């Protein structure tokens, strides 16, 4: 009994290690999406799955990207958002072809199969038999091109569900028999069990008492046979282990005294392993306690940072009345006044980073032209200012986006020499992703300084030459809108800032 308990605990421990190793293979975005889905936050989970899909594809991990993408498709049609689901599925198919032009046809087929399967599930939910069958045929073509046996088994499973949903019953029975035979042989009992339950549920919905009775009788017979198979496997494995142990003991020594020493040695080994397990449990408990302590420490640090930001903001507010009494024409006073205003703005953004911002539907061509007209008045002559925005609308927070674009354009104009070009572009990058791009043909920003420009208070500055808070404030505004502000590393004809926003 002690040995059984020990090996059970050891198996559970190894199982946990395996699960953690599998989780570690997922990206942070996909893990976040899984957690949000488990909590029931379907909209947030869908958004995170789409970001994980785009992130995987950008890194060249197309298969993982497709798996995250189809999870987002499933969450769309789960809430009856069929148009969005079909659009995303089409985008994923195009991504497979574009990202894996050199990939083997079997690899691409296995990924296309996953997308077609979600389309089939949508038509099944909408009770459209003909369209469902069309996509089953497409899935069969991809399954034949693929070399994965698991996909072929999954195809049989979906065929059985189709025939038990739409008929004819005889074809469902034939496919089910083939599938049950293969899955039972490969010990995939859960899938067979699920099809049986679906068959019984369909019989109840259609008030077909004979189908329910026949299905339930077959189900119980199958359960008994599976139980017998499991028992036979366990008994056979146990007998084999007993035989191997007896043979090993007999080969080493047939004397009773030697066997006693072996048993005693095994007992000592079990005791040592039990002690090691106890030590491991103690270490694990201590690790859990330390983790909780670290979480409390992090929470305290975040609270302290918030208090520091509020404190700095209060100091700036208290300085402002005094500064207003000084001569605002002096460049030093003017610079210090601007510095206190920037500090207040940055502190407020950091303290209220979790608050949602309002968005309104905005036509892009007139909006972008309006922003450019504001800075055009201040631009020195000889600089070419261009706007490129397609005739479409997007939901944005005008206050924050206008602040960011105006600041970036003014900076670009300042650093662009006569005869140069400053441009503002708007682009749609995905189903729910938009970009504003501000480019100039100036000297550009050195690679080693590109990340530092977004960090406040890195160096002591002469405030009359600028306080260095403009870009940190712009990035904080972008993050508050759920997006980001960055420098395009591939642009080498000057500098290009990219404002990413999500619908």
N, C-alpha and C positions, 0 to 999 in steps of 0.2 A: 504493500500500500504506500509506504514512504517513497519507494522508487517511482511509483506511478505519479504521485503528486509532484515529485521533483522534476520529472521529465515534462509534465504538463506545464509547470511554471517556466521551465527552460524554453519550451516551444512558444509560449506566449511572449516571452522576452525577445526571442529571435524574430517573431512575427512583428512586434512593435518596431524593431530595428529596420525590418524590410519595408514597412509602411513609411517610416520616416525617410528612408533612402529614396523611395519612389516620390514622396512629396518634394524632396530636395531637387528633383529633376525638373519640377515645374518652376516657371518664372514667378516673380513676386506678383505680377499683375494677374496671372491665372490663379494663384493661391488666393488672392484677394477676391476674385470673382467667385471661386468655390465657396468661400466663407460667406459672402453676401447672399449667394443663392441658398445656402443652408439656413440663413437667418430669415429668408423669405423676402429679401429686398431685391425683387426681380429686375427692376429698372436699373439699379446700380450694378447688379451682377451682369446684366446684358451689356452695359456700357464698358465694364471692366473686361469682359470676354472679347469685345471688339478691339479694345486697345491691346490686349494680349495677342490677338490675331495679327494686328498690324505690326506689333513689336517683333513677334516671331518671324514674320515674313521679311522684315527689314534686316534681321540677323541671319537670314538664309535658312532658318529652321521651318521650312514650308509645311511639313507633315504636322508638327505641333501647332502651327498657326491654323491649319485647316481644322484640327480637332477643336481648338478654341472657337473658331468661327462658327462651326455647326452647332456648338452649344448656344451661341448667341441666336442663331436661326431658330432653334427649338424654343427659346424664351420669347421670341417675337410671336410665333404662332400659338404659343401657349396662352397668350392674351389676345388671340384673334387678330394680330397685326400681320395679316398675310402678305400684303404688298411689300412691307418692309422686309419680311422674311424672304420672299422671292428675290428682291433686289440684292440682299446680302448674299444669298446663295449664288446668284449670277456673278457677283463680284468675286466670290471665292473661286469659282470655276475659272474665271479669267486670270486670277492670280496664279493658279496652279499651272496654267499654260505659259504664262509670262515668266514665272520664277524658275520653272524647271524645264527649260527648253531642251537641255542635254540629258534629262533624266530618262531612265528606261520606261517603256510604255507600261510595264507592270506596276511600277511605282506610282505613276500618274493615275493609272486606272484605280488603284486602291484608294487614292485620295478622292477621285471623282465619285467613287462608290459611296463614300460617306456623305457627300453633298446630295447625290441623287436619293439616298435613303431618307434624308430629311424632307425632300420634296414629296416623296411617296407618303411619308407620315402625315404631311399637311393635307394631301388629297384624301387620305384615309379618314382624317378627322372631319373633312368637309363632306364625306360620304359621296365622293365622286369616283365611281367604280372604274370607268373607262380610263381616266387620267391616272388613277392608282396603278392599273395594269400596265399602262404605257411605261411608267417609271420602274415597275418591276422588271420589264423587259430590258430597259436601259441598265438597271442594276445587274441583271444577269450577264449582259455583255461585258460590263466592267469586271464582274466576278470571274468570268472566263479568262479575261486578259491578265487578271491578277494571279499571282502565285501563292496567295495566302489562303490556306485551308479554312481559317477562321471566318473569312468573308463568305466563302461558299456555304458554310454552315449557317451563317447569319441570313443569307439569301433564302434558304429553305424555311427558316423561322418566319421571315416576313411573308413568304408565299402562303404558309399555313394560316397565318393571321388573316390574309386577304380572303382566301377561300372560305374560311369560317365566318367572315364578316359579310361577304357578298355572294358566296356560293360559286359553283355547285359544291355540295357537301362531300361528294365522292372524291373530287380532286383534292379537297382539303385533307381527307383521310389518307389518300395516297402519299401526298407530300409530307403529311405529319408522320406517317409510318417510316418513310425514308429518313426524315430528320431525327425522329426519336431513336431510330436504330443507330445512326451515326453519333448523335450526342450522348446517348447512353453508353455506347462503346468507348467514347472518349471521356466519360464520367462528367459531362456537363449537364447535370440533372436539373439545375435551376431553370434553364431555358425550356426544357420539356415540361416541367411543372407549370411554368407561366402560360404556355400554349394550352394546356389542359384547362387551366382556370379560365382563360379567355373563351374557350369553346363552351364551357358550362355557363358562363355569363351570357353569351350570345343566345344560348338555348332558353335561358330564363327571360331575356328581353323579348324574344319572339313567342313566348308562351308555348314552346315546343317541349312538352313533358317527356316524350319518348327520347328526344335528343339529349335532354338533361340527364335522364336516367341512364341511357347508354354511355354518355360521356363520363358520368360519375362512376359507373361500374368499371369502365376501362381505366379511369384514373386510379381507382383504388387497387385494381390488379397491377397497374404499372408501379404504384407506390410499394406494393408488397414485393414485387420482383426486384425493385431497386434496393429495398431494405435487405432482401436476401443477398443481392450482389455485394452490397457494402459489408454485410456480415461475413460473407465468404472471403472478400478481400482482406478484411481485418484478421479473420481466423487464419487464412493462409499466410499472411505476413507474420503473425504471431508464431505460427508453427515453424516457419522458416527461421525466425530469430532463435527460437528454442533449439531447433536442430543444429544451427550454426554454433550456438553457445555450447551445446553438449559435445559436438564434434571437436570444438577447440579445446575444451577441458579434457576430453578423452585423449586427444593427440599429445597434449603437454604432459599429462600425468594421470595414470589410472588409479593411483593410490588414494585412499580416503584421506590420509593426512595431508597430502598435497592439495586436494580439493578444499579441505578445511582452511588451509593457508590462503588459497585463492579467494574463497568466500570472505575470509577475514579481511584480506586486502581490499576487496570490493567494498566491504562495509566501511573501512577507513576512508576509501576514496569518496564514497557517498557522503560521509561526514565532512570531509574537506570541501566537497562541492557545495554542500548545504551551508557550511560556514562562509564560503566565498559568496554564495547567493545572498546570505544575510548581510555581509559587508557591502555587496553591491546595492542591496535595498537601502542600507543606511546612507551610502554615498548618493543614491538617487534622491532620497528624501532631503538630504542636505542641499543638493543641487536645486530642488524645487523651492526650498526655503530661501536660498540665495537669489533665485530668479525673482521670487516675490519681493525680496528686499530691493533688488535692482529696479523692478517696476515702480516701487514706491519712490525710490531715489529719482528716477526719470520724471515721475509725476511732479515731485517736489521741485526739480530743476525747471520744468516747464512753467510751473506756477511762479517760481522766482523770476524767470525771464519775462513773464507777463507783467509782474510787478515792477521789474526794472524798466520795461518799455513804458509803463504808465508813469513811473517816476520821472523818466527823461522827458516825457511829454508834458508833465506838470511843470518841470523846470523851464521848458521852452515857453509854456503859456505864461508863467510868471515873469519871464524876461521881456515878453512882447510889449506890455504897457510902457516899460522903461525905455525900450528901444524906439518906440513911436515918438517919445519926447525929444529924441536926438535929431540932429540934422540929417534927414533922409537923402540929401544930395551928396553926402560924403560916401564914397564907394565902400569904405569899410563898414559903415553903419548899414548901408543898403544890403551888403553881402551877409552881414550877421543877421539881419531881419529875415532875409530869404532862407538862411540856414535854419533858424528856429521854426519857420513854417514847414520846411521840408522834414525836420525831425518830427513835428506833430503829425504830419501826413503819414510818414513811415510807421510811427508808433500806432496810430489808429488802424492802419491796415493790418499790422501784425496782431493787435489785440482782437480785431474783429474778423480774423481770417476764415472762421468757420461759418460766418453769416452768408446766406445766399444773396446774390445780386439780381436785380430785376433786368429782364431782357425784353427787347421789343423788335418786331419784324421791321427790317430796314432795307430799302432798295440800295444796292451797292453802287451803281454808277454815279447817281447824284451825291450820295454820301461821300464817296472817295474824292470826287471833284470839289466838294465843299471843303473838305479837310485841306486839300492842296491849295485852294484859293486863300485860306487863312495864312498859310506860310509864304505864299507867292508874294504877298505884299512886302515881306521883310527880306526876300531873296535879293542878293546882289545881281546885277546884270551880267549876262554872258553865261548863265547856267541854264541848261535845258531841263525843265520840269515836266515829267510825263505821268499819266495815270492809265492803268490798264485794269478794268473791272468788267466782267461779263454781266449781261443783263439778267440778274437774279437777285433774290432777297435772302437775308440771313437774320437770325435772331441774335442781337448783340446788346451789350450795355454801352450806350453811346458815350456816356460820361467817361468811363475808363478807357474805352478804345480810342476816343478822340484825344484824350490826354497822352496816351502812349504814342499814337501816330504823329501827333504834333511835335512832341519832344524828339522823336527819331528823325523826322523830316528837318527840323531846325538844326539838329546836330549834323545831318548829312550835308545841308546847304553850307554850314559853317566850314566844314572840312573839304568841300569840293572846290577845286580851282576853276578859274574862268575857262569856259569852253567844255566843262564837264557836264555830267548828267546825273540827276536825282530822280528816281522813279518810285511810284507807289502801285503795288499790284494786289489784287484779291483773287484767290484761287480756292476751288473746292477740291479737297484731297481724298475724300472718302464719303461714306454714307452720312456720317455725322461730324466730319472734320472740315474746318475751314482754315485758311491762312491769309494773313496780311504780310506782304514782303516790302521792306523799305531798303532800296539799294542806292549806292552812290559810286562814283568813279574816283573817289579820293584816294589817300595813301593807304587806307585799310587799317586794321588793328592787328598788332603782332600776335602770333599764336599763343605765346606764353602769357599774354595779358587778357585773353578773351573771357576767361571765367572770372577773373578778378574785377572786371568792370561792373559785375552785378553784385559785388559784396561791399556793404557800407563800412566806413570807418577803418579801412585797411591802412591808411597812411595819414600823416599830419599834412594838412593842405593850407595854402594861402586862400582864404575864402573869397577873396576878390577875383581869383582865377577859377572859381567853381568849387562846390562842396562835395562833388562825387556821389550825390544821393539821387540824381535824376534817374539813372538806369535801375538801381535797386528798387526805387518806388514803382517804376514801370513794370518790373518783373513781379513785384508783390501784387500789383493790380491784376496782371495776367493770371497769376495763380489763384487769386480770389475769384476770378471768373471760371476756374476749373481748367485753365490752359497753361501756357508757358511762353516765355520770351527767350530767344537764344540767337546766337550768331551762326550763320551758315558757314561751316568749315570748308565747303567745296567751292565757294565763291572767291575768286582770286583777282578780280578786276576792280577792287576797292573793298567796300564792306557791305554786307547784307544782313539785316536783322529780320528774324522770322517770328511772327506772333501766331502761335497755334491756339485755336479756339474749337470747342466742341459744342454741338447743338444739345 
